[in-house]
Amino acid sequence: MRKLLLVKYAPEIFLKGLNKGKFERKLKGNIENTFKDSRYSFVVDQGRWFIECDDLKDGIKKLKNICGISEICVVDEIDSDIESIKKQALSNALKNEGKTFKVVTKRANKNFPGTSMDVSREVGAYILQNTERLSVDVRKPDFFVNIEIRDKAYVYSKRIKGIGGMPYGTNGSTILMLSGGIDSPVAGYMMARRGVRLNCVYFHSHPYTSERAKEKVKELAGVLKKYTGSISLYVVPFTKIQMSIIENCREDELTIIMRRFMMRIACNLAERHGINSVTTGESIGQVASQTMEGLVVSNDVADRPVFRPLIAMDKVDIMDVARQIGTYEISILPYEDCCTIFVPKHPKIKPRVEEIRKAESVLDIDALVKESVENTEFFS
């Protein structure tokens, strides 16, 4: 007998038809890349994927962060005969603390005698005959004894939920506007979970935003990297743009004009580096620049799709995801980003495209964007 980790990928992948193999290969490559510094072997038995590794806890930790994996199960691999299966199922059942159980069998090896139901009944009867504290409950059992019969047989009860989604790197790329706040890292995680490659851009307003604020964003990018394997971060100098807006534009229009410059720069970087789209952490109506009118005005300067995965989420729900993925405690550190300084007392909440175009026409937009992009720092 040996202990393995059964890897179940997201049901969506099964629905890809002739493209299924492409998604499977990408997911397998992502798993192998995650385990490249560990001693492991990749085991395949009639289409099922297993990982054999020295440290099961570390293996589970790695697999839990891989997009496209829906579940990880700790399994006992045994010989594919009914006596071995019954004995291992009993051992498995005795290790559980519950009082009721149900045996579920998947018989992929059709040469194995009997049906799946036959095996479940025989194994269940064997468990009942050899223990006094357990009873069967087929509707709401305290635990399951799962049996998979392939070339080998596999018995397990311990199941760990993965993050699901699609294999990372299968659905194009995006440049994420990553601030130091709670929302944008969650937006990045949600895009990565759908298979979109992440690149990040952070707008830094030295000396009004500190170096610690930049380090905070690097830390957030590092957390996202746990789910992506690699990540690019572009740090854009933004002070000159902000000061130009303050000196030449109305105070109530400062925020929305600033957002338009950010969108222009993000699109410029995307064009230079072959990135398909832009992603923001905006949620409808959360702040003044995120009204429907504000989003329309921001989109006016975009030359590619702009995704807002948090658009209909409540703040509490966003915070819950931030805690789940490990960004929340970093995001609440008290280091301001460029979006939280120079905030007007009464920002315009229903801007119109034509009036904002006219307001910013006094600025040398192309020169300001070009200078910021050319002085951008790159981190990976």
Disulfide bonds with the S-S distance in Angstrom:
none
